[in-house]
Amino acid sequence: MTAPQISVIIPARDESGNLPSLLDEIADALAALDHEVLVVDDGSRDGSWALLEARAAEDARLRPLRHIESAGQSTAVWQAGHAARGEWLATLDGDGQNDPADLPALIGRACQGDVTLVAGHRTRRHDDWLKRVSSWVANGVRARLLKDATPDTGCGLKVIRREAFLRLPYFDHMHRFLPALIQAQGGRCVSLPVNHRPRGAGRSHYGLNNRLWAGLIDMVGVMWLRHRSRLPAPLEAPHRETLAGPAEAARSET
């Protein structure tokens, strides 16, 4: 099977009211691109899994995955990234607030070849006051401490080169710090303005304790990781020796 160019990853928990229209919108937005869609049902109790199984039986591009018990958004994205086949990973939230119509622009910018990650920037938020305030505080503190030059790292809309994503250290809530983690590995990140919509159905699973305070604690860990990182480090070899990976070495022996 030929690998698709784009693997769309959607972590979703109890989003049966939003997934059908979201999947339809993704299909329309990416109709001209070779893609697959991986939806990770993160311990839903609302019939999301039955819905995904039924749709996957009719759409070979849809690859549903499942956690019997919720493992969190970062774990869902990390596991789906390893299962994905595309050169690029495109992430968006399962609540329908991210607009799939923005995906072609982000993918097009990523494929210009000079960046590792393209992040969405929600210039006009449609959230309640608690989410707006906690995001404003977290973004401000993060920008000052991590200097990741990303105005809205909490936006679920991102396009990232898969090989770079697979090299990142895994930890819970890592999805909130992808630009800083990519930059610590020597990658380049840019942001593009994207649409943001009101939630259509269901409710958010994030509150003050697991959004703001947890994010500030995790930020200390990311600062430590960046401080301790020594990548990228120039690596030299004798002029007739190549520093090939296993795949390249195998080809050179045939």
Residue pairs with C-beta under 8 A, 6 or more apart in sequence:
1 85
2 34
3 85
3 86
3 87
4 34
4 35
4 36
4 61
4 85
4 86
5 33
5 34
5 35
5 86
5 87
5 88
6 30
6 33
6 34
6 35
6 36
6 86
6 87
6 88
6 89
6 90
6 107
7 35
7 36
7 37
7 38
7 80
7 81
7 84
7 85
7 86
7 88
7 89
7 90
7 162
8 26
8 30
8 35
8 36
8 37
8 38
8 89
8 90
8 91
8 92
8 103
9 38
9 40
9 76
9 77
9 80
9 81
9 84
9 89
9 90
9 91
9 92
10 19
10 22
10 37
10 38
10 39
10 40
10 91
10 92
10 93
10 94
11 40
11 42
11 73
11 76
11 77
11 80
11 91
11 93
11 94
12 18
12 19
12 39
12 40
12 41
12 42
12 44
12 48
12 94
12 95
13 41
13 42
13 43
13 44
13 48
13 70
13 94
13 205
14 44
14 45
14 46
14 48
14 202
14 205
15 22
15 44
15 46
15 48
15 94
15 95
15 96
15 201
15 202
16 44
16 46
16 47
16 48
16 51
17 46
17 200
17 201
17 202
18 94
18 95
18 96
18 199
18 200
18 201
18 202
19 39
19 48
19 51
19 52
19 94
20 51
20 55
21 96
21 200
22 94
22 96
22 100
23 37
23 39
23 55
23 62
25 99
25 100
25 101
26 37
26 100
26 103
27 59
27 61
28 100
29 100
29 101
29 103
29 104
30 100
30 103
30 104
32 104
33 104
33 107
35 61
35 86
36 61
36 62
36 63
36 84
36 85
36 86
37 61
37 62
37 63
38 63
38 64
38 65
38 80
38 83
38 84
39 52
39 62
39 63
39 64
39 65
39 94
40 64
40 65
40 66
40 67
40 76
40 77
40 79
40 80
41 48
41 49
41 52
41 64
41 65
41 66
41 67
42 67
42 70
42 71
42 72
42 73
42 75
42 76
43 67
43 68
43 69
43 70
43 71
46 202
49 64
49 66
52 62
52 64
53 64
55 62
55 64
56 62
56 63
56 64
63 83
65 76
65 79
65 80
65 83
67 75
67 76
72 172
72 173
73 173
73 175
74 170
74 171
74 172
74 173
74 174
74 175
74 176
75 172
77 91
77 175
78 170
78 174
81 89
81 162
81 165
81 166
82 166
84 162
86 162
87 161
87 162
88 107
88 110
88 111
88 159
88 160
88 161
88 162
89 159
89 160
89 161
89 162
89 165
90 103
90 106
90 107
90 157
90 158
90 159
91 156
91 157
91 158
91 159
91 160
91 175
92 98
92 100
92 103
92 156
92 157
93 156
95 199
95 200
95 202
95 204
96 197
96 199
96 200
96 201
97 126
97 127
97 156
97 196
97 197
97 198
97 199
98 120
98 155
98 156
98 157
98 194
98 196
98 197
99 157
99 194
99 195
99 196
99 197
101 195
102 120
102 157
102 192
102 194
102 195
103 157
103 159
105 192
106 118
106 120
106 157
106 158
106 159
106 192
106 194
107 118
107 159
109 115
109 118
109 159
109 190
109 192
110 117
110 118
110 159
110 160
110 161
114 188
115 187
115 188
115 189
115 190
116 160
116 161
116 164
116 182
116 187
116 188
116 189
117 158
117 159
117 160
117 161
117 164
117 178
117 179
117 182
117 187
117 188
117 189
117 190
118 158
118 159
118 160
118 189
118 190
118 191
118 192
119 150
119 152
119 153
119 155
119 157
119 158
119 178
119 179
119 189
119 190
119 191
119 192
120 152
120 155
120 156
120 157
120 158
120 191
120 192
120 193
120 194
121 151
121 152
121 155
121 191
121 192
121 193
121 194
122 152
122 155
122 194
122 195
122 196
123 193
123 194
123 196
124 196
125 131
125 132
125 135
125 196
126 196
126 197
126 198
126 199
127 135
130 207
130 208
131 204
131 206
131 211
134 208
134 211
134 212
134 215
135 152
135 154
135 211
137 212
138 154
138 176
138 211
138 212
138 215
138 216
139 151
139 152
139 153
139 154
141 216
141 219
142 148
142 153
142 177
142 180
142 215
142 219
143 149
143 150
143 151
145 219
145 223
146 177
146 180
146 219
146 222
146 223
146 226
148 177
148 179
148 180
148 183
148 189
149 179
149 189
150 179
150 180
150 189
150 191
151 191
152 191
153 176
153 177
153 178
153 179
153 180
154 176
155 194
155 196
157 194
158 178
160 178
160 182
161 187
164 182
164 185
164 187
165 178
167 185
168 174
168 178
168 181
168 182
168 185
169 181
169 225
171 218
171 221
172 218
173 214
173 215
173 218
174 181
176 215
176 218
177 218
177 219
177 222
179 189
180 222
180 226
181 222
181 225
182 188
182 189
183 189
183 226
184 225
184 226
184 229
184 231
185 229
185 231
185 232
186 231
186 232
235 243
237 243
242 248
242 252
244 252
